């Protein structure tokens, strides 16, 4: 199996699948679908690599930052930059200037490639980094150049920032070996998808699948697809704006989609309400590192969908647990170890991972690195789980989210949130410490607040004293989430 970027481009893209479609996207100006084959993609990667090598002095190790919505050039710049010897850095272009400027100062970019859109801090970006800003297709008039196999598999190649649901994001340092360790899991997952398709859709002889990439490419969950989908010569159908979700999905048939909880719920509602035709044949929603309602997942399975779930984190390059179960009791699980790295639950029940997937560390933060990776090389994920007799891991909660009471008891907010979400009037909620009380911030309609309070009163009667929710705040507006759709706790 290919185990490096150079071979992925020169062998897989250029020799194995040159005529297959690598990317599709809908051009906003015309509303038509545009395509790029792997041969065209590889030629543009060669252009980008040549441009970076010529225009970044002493390019080796220099940082190239991408600030852009999902687009074809994102993939070109990713491989072009690292093949030239630079370090590729992805960032969330929609962050506030306070957050973005902090990350840029940390990364010290030689270049910032951007899509030219003002996401709220364009003036500050131009004032601070104007001479280093370039368009995403800066290389378009450059002749394709030669490529060299020179990436050190154990050296820093890519930096991605954590989602930061409770504080400042950290810059995760990943090497080439991290990505290609994880590819073993992704290739196996692709085989599972084809097996399902052959069983359920025997009349469809097409073994070339496509993935609808709606989650942002700056996040590992989508970024990793730039590496994994070329392995089988499959296509990424790019969507740059959630508001165009149904338009783009309708124009580009997609087999698979990586989803955050809110998107999984939206797909479920479409299926449940008889609107599955809006999904244009989509059949594989893939959940990632989230706890999904098992009733919802079973409902999707009953309507012909194949649910896959992956558990991982940026710090493990997305590697971790995989769940192919389509029925109770295991469909609600995070999954089983994928077999390519080592996994265990420590004495506290925390999921720990060791192997080639584990990051190099947090950039310029050795203290935080030492807190998460122990002396024996085990990465402590911060997620608490239990393992059943069949080897499936089930999420219990997030270690850093635990509410530690003055009496010494630990309360899992996620457990209480699941109970609160059983109330039909609760749209979404976050349980956290409020003063010295266990509190809940709940989104619901104003006229339903009394019903929710009554539900909480009844719920409290079933809970031990130390777990009871004694402070409640309401919001009629959706609760704040990060770019991946996870509720913010701060």
N, C-alpha and C positions, 0 to 999 in steps of 0.2 A: 504494500500500500504506500502511496505517496506520503512522504513525511517532512516536506519542506515547501516553502513558498515558490522557490525557483521551479521545482518539478511540477507543482500545481499549475503554474502558468504555461511552461514550455512543453510539458507532456500532456497533462489532462486537458487544458483548454485548447492548445494549438494542435495537438496530434490526435487525441482521442475524440473530442467533441467539437471540432471547429465549426461545423454547420448548424449546431443546435443553438436555440435561443438562450442567451444568458440572462437578459433583462427585458422586461416590458414596463412601460409606464404610459399614462394618458397625458398627452400634451394639452395643457390648459387652453392654449390659444385656438386650437382646432377641435378639441374633444376627440381626437383620434389616438389610436394605440401606436406607439413607437416601439421598435425592437432593436436589440443589438445581439449579434451572434457571439459565440465564444471567440471566434477568430477576430472579429472586430474589437472585442473587449481586450484581448491580449495585445493587439496592435496599439490600442490606446494606453494600455499599461506601459508598453515600451516607450511611447511618447512621453508619458508622465515621468518615468524613471530617468529618461534622458534630460528632460527639462530640469528636474530637481538636481541632478548631478552637475549641470552646467550653471545653475543660478543660485545655488546655496554654497557659499564658500566652505570648504572642508566639511562636506555634507554628513560625514560619518557621525552618527549620534545626535545630530541636530533635530530639534522638535518641529514637526509640521502639524499644526492644529487644524481640524476640520470643524467649521461652524456652519452647519447647513441642514436643511430638511432632507428627507430621503430623496436621493437622486442617483442616476447612473454614475455620475462622476465620483460619488462617494467610494464606490468600489475601485474605480480606476486609481484614485489618489491613495487609497489604502495600500494597494500592492505596489504602485509606482514609487511611493515614498520609501517603503521598507526595502525594496529591491535596490534603490539608490543608496541605501545605507542610513537613511534617516529613521527617526523614531516617530511613529504615527500617534497622535493624541486626539481623541474624540471628546467633544464637550457638548453640553446641552445649550443650544443657542438661545433658548427661551428663558434662561435664568435671569435674575435681576443683575444689574451691573455690579452690585456689591459681591454677589456670589461669583459671577463670571470673571471679574477683574482679579479676585483672589486666586482663582484657578489659573488664569493666564500668567499671573506673576510667578506662581509656583512652577508652571511648565516652561517658562522662558522660551517662547516660540521664536524660531528663525523666520517662519512664515505662518500666516493664518489664511487658509483658503476658506472662502465664504460664498454664500449664494446671493449676497447683495440685498437681502430682505431686512427691513428694520423690525426687529422683534422687541423693541422698546428701549434699546440702549445703543443704537447705531452711532449717534453723535459722539458718545463717550468712547466707543470702540475706535472710531476713526481718529479722534483726538489723541488717544493713547498709542494706537498701533497702525496708524495710517500708512506708513511706509512699508509695513510688513503685510498688508492686506492684499490678497490676490483673488481673482474669481476662481470658481471651482474647475473651470475648463481652461486654465491658464496655459496649458500645454498643447492646445488643440492644433496649433500651426507648426508644432515641432515634428520633425521626422522621427519615425520609430527607431530606437537604438538597440544595441545589443544588451543582453542581460548577463550578469555574472552570478554564480552560486556562491555568495559571500556572507550570507547572514549567519552569525554565530547562533546556534540553536539554544544556547543557554544565556544569551545576553538580552538586555531590554530591547524589545521590538515595538511594543504597543503599550500605550497608557490609556486606561479608561477610568472615569470617575464613578465612584459608588453612587447609588441613588440618593443617599442622605435623607432618610426619613426622620432622623432625630437630631441632626446637626450638620456641620460642615462635611462635604463630600471628601473622600480620600482618593488619591491617585494610585490606582492599582497597576503595578508593573508586571507585564506579561512577556514571556519569551516565545520564540517560535515553537519550542518543544511543548509548551502549554497547549497551544492551539492544536497541534497534531497528536498529542495524547488524547485529547477530547474527540478528535475526528473518528476514533474507533467507535465511540458511542453513537455518533451521528450517522455513520455508515450503517451500523446495525439497525438504527431506528428507520432509516430509509428502506432497508430490507423488510422490516415489519409493515411499513406502509404499503409496499408492493404486494406482500402476501395478502393483506386485507383486501386490496383492490382486486386481486385475481379471484378471491373468494366471492366478494360481494358484487363485483362488476365484471363478470367473465366475458361479457360481450365487448368490453372496452380493451382492446389489445395494446393500447398505448402505454408503454412503460416509462414515459418521460413525464414526470410530475412537475408541478409549479407551486410556489409558495407565495402567498399574499403578504407582503412585508409592510404592515401598517404601523407596527411599533417602531420607535425611532432607531435609526442606525447608530446613534451614539451610545446606545445601550447594548451590552453584550448579547442579550437575548436575540437581537436581530443582527448585530454585527457579526456574530459567529456564523451566520448563514452565508456570508461572503466567502467563507472557507469551506463550509460543508456542502452546499448545493452544487458547486462545480464538480465534486467527487463523482457524481453520477451524471453530470451533464444536464442537470435540471435547471429550471428557470426561477428567477425571483421577479415577481410582479410588484413593482414599487408603488406605494401610495404615500403621498407626502402630506396629506391633510385629512384628518378624521372626518371632516365635513364632506369629503368626497368618497367616503367609504363605499356606499352602495353604487355610486356612479362607476367608480373604478372596478369594483368587484363584478359589476354587471358587464363591463367591457372586456375584462380579462378573467376568463375561467381560471380558478385556482383550486387546487386539491387540498392544500394545507394552509394553516394560519397559526402563528404564535399569538396567544391572547393573554391579556391581563384580565383580572376578575370582571371588570365592568364590561369588557368586550364579550367575554364568555356569556355573561348574563344577557347581553343584547342579542347574541346569536340564539340563545335558548328561547327568548321571547318571540323571535321571528318564527322559529320552528313550532313552538307551542301554539301560536296564533294562526298557523297555516300560511305563513308567508315565507316558507323555505325557498321559494322560487327567487326571492330577492338575493339569495346567497349564490346563485348561479352554479350549482353543483358542488359547492364546498363541502367536504366530508371529513376533514381531520382538523378539529381545533386542538391545539397543543397548549396546555397550561404550563406555567413555569413558576416554581417556587412560591406557590400560593395555596391557600386552603379553599377548595371549591365545595359548594354544597353538593352532596352526593345525589340528592333527588334531582337536581338540575343535570348532573352528568348522566344519570341513568335515563332521564328524559331524552337527552340527545342521542344516546345509544339506541334507544327504542325507536328512534326516527331515522336510523340508518347511518349515524355518524360513528366514527372511530376516534375515541378519546385517547390521547397520549398525554402524559404528564412528566415533566422533567424537574428535578430539584437540583439546584446548584447556585452558585453565586459568582460575582465578578472575580472574587479572589481565587476561585477554583476554575476559572475559565469556563464556567457553566457546567462542569462535570459534577456528578454526584449520584443521584438516584433516578431511576426510570420506572414508570408505571404504564404497563400495557393492559392492565385489568379492565374488563368491560362490565363487571358485575359486582354486586356486594359479596363479601364485605370489603374487598380490596380496592374498589374503584375510588374510595375516599382517601386512600393512602398516598403518601408522597412517592412511594415506589420502593424498588429494591436496588441495592448497589449494582452498578453496571458492570463490575468485574474488571475494570481497567485500572483502578486504583484501590487503595485500602480504605475501609470504612469501619467505624466503631461508634458506640455510644459510651461516653465516659461515665464516671461514677455519679454525675449529676443528671445524666440523660442527654447531654449535649452531643450533637452529631459532630464527629471529627473525621477529617479526610486527609490522607497522605499519599503522595505519589507525584507523577509527572505533571499533573494538572495544577498543582499548587503554585500560586504566584511567587514572583521573586521577592515581593514585599511591597509596602507602601512607600511611595516616592518621598524621600527626605523626611521620613517619619519612622525611625528605627524603634522608638518606644511603642508605637501602635503596632508595628510589625511583631515585636516580641510578645505583645499581649495576645495576639491571635495565632501565632505559630510557635509551638513549644520547642524545647531543645531536642526532642526526638523527631521533629519534622511534621507533627500532627497539626493541621489547621483546625482551630476550634471555630465552628460556624456561628455560634451564638444561638442556634436553633435547638430547642428541646424536643425530643421525640421519644416514642416507645417502639419496640420491635415486637411483632407478633410471631406466632409459632411457624408461620410460613416465610418469615424473613422480610416481611414488608414493614417499612418505617411509617409511623403516623405522627404528624406534627402535634405537639402539645402546646407550644408557645415559643415566644422569643425571649431568650434569657435576659437581654437588656430591658425588655418591656415589663418584666416581673415587678409587681408592686410588693415591696417588702414592708410589712406592717411592723409597728413598734413592738408587737407581741411576738415577733419572730416568724409568723406565718408568711408564706409566699402565695400571691394570688396571680394567676395567669389572666391577663386582660382578654386574650384571644378566646379563652373558654367562656368568659362572661359575654363577650360580643356575640358568640354563636348562639347563646341562649337568648339574648336580646333580639337578634335577627329573626327569631321564630315569631316575633310579634309582627303581624301583617302591616301595621301602621309605621313601623320603623323602616325608613328607607336605607339608612346606613348609620353606623355608630362607632365611636371610639371610647374605650374604657381606659381611664388613667387616674392617677392620684390627684385629688383636688383638695389642697390643704392636707389634712391627715385622714381624709375620707376616700373611699372608693367611689369615683364619680364616673358618669357617662355623659358624653356629648352626643346628642341624638339629632339626626335630621329627620323631620317629619312635618306634615302639614299642621298649621297652627290649630286648626279645629280638631286634630287628632291627639293633641298633647295630653288631654285628660285620660284618654284611653291607654296611652303609653304609660302614664303614671300608674294607672290601675294594674297594668300588666306587670310593671316592676314590683309593685306591692305584692302581687301574687307570687312572682318569681322569688322574691326575697324570703318568703315563707318556706321555700324548698331548699334554701341555701344555708350552710353553716353561718353563724353570726359574723365571722371574720370576712366572709365573701360577699356580704350584702352591699348592694349599691345604695348609698345614702345621700349622694349628691347628684343632681341631674340638671343639665343645661340643654336647651333646645336651640335648634337652628332651622329656619325654613329654607336656607340655601344649602346646596351640596357642600359637604365637608372638603377641605383642601386635600389634594392628592399630589404625588410627585409625577414625574413624566411617564412612569410605567403604570400609573393608575393605582398605586398603593396609597392608602390613607396616611397622612402625616400625623405623627403623634405629638409633635412639639407645639 
